[in-house]
């Protein structure tokens, strides 16, 4: 395969990656097209120079008529590719930053789940140890009915029982503390969102400014907000529209990844709901957006 054929094949692959980026806003596709464009620029410079060269003996152009047309078409397509990538570089940077935020959120949620699991495991081990000690004490007491040290064994059994009870109470207090901390964080977020039409308009303006940098997500996000708000206004008595789960795939994809969009909903009366800290199902860990109904 000639050098030109290899470069042409690389250009076609870069154009395909650019189309994927324009249609799906996949950052990896933009990076692939951008990386290829840098290499293609070097090839294009070389082909452009040879396009102007002539044979020293015949004084004829180095490339024949057909090859000259192919090279000119290659240079035109390569220039369009470069311009398209430059025009969407800001949107790609915004998408990459949004992905980073999402990745950090996922990592933080995983860390919280793991910490809660470890704490529950520690509490369970402590409770089992106290229960085992109580059983051992009771067994020893039963086997020593005529032993002069019977009173001491009874005291040991009672101490083991009290220890287990204390461990259980400590575990419950820790669960309540974690739950209250998460409730406080959610209330603070809600308070910062404000309420009423002015707060909604302010958050909507921030959302529109953010979506201007990511036009591919604009329609889906605004359409999702419209569906949520219109469903509740049409059927205020329907329970199905009173709860919005952030773990829902469609909500997370279209709305949940944009903080101003969630703030818009908060300004209209939707509140963060906190699940108990002991709940470890990935789709139900953390705060969920729900409407408080009197």
C-alpha positions in Angstrom: 0.0 0.0 0.0 1.4 3.4 -1.0 1.9 6.2 1.4 -1.0 8.2 -0.1 -3.3 5.2 0.2 -2.4 4.8 3.9 -3.0 8.5 4.5 -6.3 8.4 2.7 -7.4 5.4 4.7 -6.4 7.2 7.9 -8.4 10.3 6.8 -11.5 8.2 6.2 -11.2 6.7 9.7 -10.9 10.2 11.2 -13.9 11.4 9.3 -15.9 8.5 10.6 -14.8 9.2 14.1 -15.8 12.9 13.7 -19.3 11.8 12.5 -19.7 9.7 15.6 -18.6 12.7 17.8 -21.1 15.0 16.1 -24.0 12.5 16.4 -23.4 10.9 19.8 -21.0 13.4 21.5 -18.6 10.5 22.4 -15.5 12.1 23.7 -13.3 9.1 22.7 -14.4 9.6 19.1 -13.4 13.3 19.2 -10.0 12.3 20.7 -9.5 9.7 18.0 -10.3 12.1 15.2 -8.1 14.8 16.8 -5.2 12.5 17.1 -5.5 11.4 13.5 -5.8 15.0 12.4 -2.4 15.9 13.8 -0.7 13.1 11.9 -2.7 13.8 8.7 -1.5 17.5 8.8 2.1 16.3 8.4 1.0 14.1 5.5 -1.0 16.9 3.9 2.0 19.2 4.1 4.1 16.7 2.2 1.5 16.0 -0.5 1.0 19.7 -0.9 4.7 20.3 -1.6 4.9 17.4 -4.0 1.8 18.8 -5.8 3.9 21.8 -6.8 7.0 19.8 -7.8 7.9 19.2 -11.5 10.2 16.6 -13.1 13.7 18.0 -13.6 14.0 16.4 -17.1 10.5 16.7 -18.6 9.4 19.8 -16.6 6.1 18.0 -16.2 4.3 17.9 -12.8 5.4 15.1 -10.5 1.7 13.9 -10.2 -0.4 13.0 -13.2 -3.8 14.6 -13.8 -5.8 11.9 -11.9 -3.4 11.8 -9.0 -3.4 15.6 -8.8 -7.2 15.5 -8.4 -7.0 12.8 -5.7 -4.4 14.8 -3.8 -6.4 18.1 -4.1 -9.5 16.2 -2.8 -7.4 14.8 0.1 -6.2 18.2 1.0 -9.7 19.7 0.9 -11.1 17.0 3.1 -8.2 17.2 5.6 -8.7 20.9 5.9 -12.5 20.5 6.5 -11.7 17.9 9.2 -9.3 20.3 11.0 -11.8 23.1 10.9 -14.6 20.9 12.2 -12.4 19.7 15.1 -11.4 23.3 16.0 -15.0 24.5 16.0 -16.1 21.8 18.4 -13.0 21.7 20.6 -14.8 23.8 23.3 -17.8 21.4 23.4 -15.4 18.4 23.6 -13.6 20.0 26.6 -17.0 20.6 28.3 -18.1 17.1 27.7 -14.8 15.8 29.0 -15.1 17.9 32.1 -18.7 16.6 32.6 -17.5 13.0 32.3 -14.8 13.7 34.9 -17.4 15.1 37.3 -19.6 12.0 36.7 -16.7 9.7 37.3 -15.8 11.5 40.6 -19.5 11.2 41.7 -19.5 7.5 40.9 -16.2 6.9 42.8 -17.5 8.9 45.7 -20.8 6.8 45.8 -18.8 3.6 45.6 -16.6 4.8 48.5 -19.6 5.6 50.6 -21.1 2.2 49.9 -17.9 0.4 50.7 -17.5 2.4 53.9 -21.0 1.6 55.0 -20.5 -2.1 54.2 -17.3 -2.2 56.2 -19.0 -0.5 59.2 -22.0 -2.9 59.1 -19.6 -5.9 58.9 -17.7 -4.6 61.9 -20.9 -4.2 63.9 -22.1 -7.6 62.8 -18.8 -9.2 63.9 -18.9 -7.4 67.2 -22.5 -8.5 67.9 -21.7 -12.1 67.0 -18.7 -12.0 69.3 -20.7 -10.7 72.2 -23.5 -13.3 71.5 -20.9 -16.1 71.4 -19.4 -15.0 74.7 -22.8 -14.9 76.2 -23.5 -18.5 75.0 -20.2 -19.7 76.3 -20.9 -18.2 79.7 -24.4 -19.7 79.8 -23.0 -23.1 78.8 -20.3 -23.0 81.5 -22.9 -22.0 84.1 -25.1 -24.9 83.2 -22.2 -27.3 83.4 -21.2 -26.0 86.8 -24.4 -26.2 88.8 -22.6 -27.5 91.9 -19.5 -25.5 91.4 -18.6 -23.0 94.2 -17.8 -20.4 91.5 -21.4 -20.4 90.2 -22.0 -16.8 91.0 -18.9 -15.7 89.2 -20.0 -17.5 86.0 -23.4 -15.9 86.3 -21.8 -12.5 86.5 -19.6 -13.3 83.4 -22.7 -14.3 81.4 -24.5 -11.1 82.4 -21.5 -9.0 81.5 -21.4 -10.7 78.1 -25.1 -10.0 77.6 -24.6 -6.3 78.5 -21.6 -6.1 76.1 -23.7 -7.4 73.2 -26.5 -5.0 74.0 -24.0 -2.1 74.1 -22.6 -3.1 70.7 -26.1 -3.2 69.2 -27.0 0.2 70.6 -23.7 1.6 69.3 -24.4 0.2 65.9 -27.9 1.7 65.8 -26.5 5.1 66.9 -23.9 5.0 64.1 -26.6 4.2 61.6 -28.7 7.1 62.8 -25.7 9.5 62.7 -24.8 8.6 59.1 -28.5 9.0 58.1 -28.7 12.4 59.8 -25.5 13.6 58.1 -26.9 12.7 54.7 -30.2 14.4 55.5 -28.4 17.6 56.6 -26.3 17.6 53.4 -29.5 17.3 51.3 -31.3 20.0 53.2 -28.3 22.3 52.7 -28.4 21.7 49.0 -32.2 22.3 48.9 -31.8 25.6 50.8 -29.2 26.7 48.4 -31.4 26.0 45.5 -34.1 28.5 46.6 -37.8 28.4 45.7 -40.2 30.2 43.4 -40.2 31.5 39.9 -37.1 33.8 40.3 -34.9 30.9 41.5 -36.2 28.7 38.7 -35.5 31.4 36.1 -32.0 31.9 37.5 -31.2 28.2 37.4 -32.8 27.9 33.9 -30.5 30.6 32.6 -27.4 28.8 34.1 -28.6 25.6 32.5 -29.1 27.2 29.1 -25.7 28.7 29.2 -24.1 25.3 30.1 -26.1 23.5 27.3 -24.9 26.1 24.7 -21.5 24.5 25.2 -22.9 21.0 24.7 -25.6 21.4 22.0 -26.1 17.7 21.5 -27.5 17.4 25.1 -29.7 20.5 25.0 -32.8 19.0 23.5 -32.8 15.8 25.6 -32.3 17.8 28.8 -35.0 20.4 28.2 -37.4 17.8 26.9 -36.8 15.7 30.1 -37.5 18.7 32.3 -40.7 19.5 30.3 -42.0 15.9 30.7 -41.4 15.9 34.4 -43.0 19.2 35.1 -46.0 18.7 32.7 -46.7 15.2 34.1 -47.0 16.6 37.6 -49.1 19.5 36.5 -51.5 17.3 34.5 -51.9 14.6 37.2 -51.0 16.2 40.6 -52.8 13.3 42.4 -50.8 10.5 40.7 -48.3 8.9 42.9 -46.2 7.8 39.9 -45.1 11.4 39.3 -44.3 12.2 42.9 -40.9 10.5 43.0 -37.9 11.0 40.7 -35.0 8.6 41.2 -31.6 10.0 40.3 -30.5 6.4 39.7 -32.9 6.1 36.8 -30.8 5.6 33.6 -32.8 8.1 31.5 -32.9 10.7 34.3 -29.1 10.4 34.9 -28.3 10.6 31.2 -30.5 13.6 30.2 -31.0 15.6 33.4 -29.1 14.3 36.5 -25.6 15.1 35.1 -26.5 18.8 34.9 -26.5 20.5 38.4 -28.6 23.5 37.1 -31.3 21.1 35.8 -31.7 19.6 39.3 -31.7 23.0 40.8 -34.5 24.0 38.4 -36.6 21.1 39.8 -35.7 21.9 43.4 -36.9 25.5 42.8 -40.3 24.1 41.8 -40.7 22.1 45.0 -38.8 18.8 44.4 -36.7 17.9 47.4 -33.8 15.5 48.1 -34.8 12.3 49.8 -32.2 10.4 51.9 -32.3 6.6 52.1 -31.1 4.8 55.3 -27.3 4.4 55.4 -27.7 0.6 55.6 -29.3 0.4 52.2 -26.5 -0.8 49.8 -28.3 -1.4 46.5 -26.3 0.7 43.9 -29.5 2.2 42.4 -30.8 3.3 45.8 -27.7 4.6 47.6 -27.5 8.4 48.2 -29.9 11.2 47.7 -32.9 10.9 45.4 -34.9 13.8 44.1 -38.6 13.6 45.1 -41.5 15.9 45.6 -42.6 16.4 49.2 -46.4 16.0 49.2 -48.4 17.3 52.2 
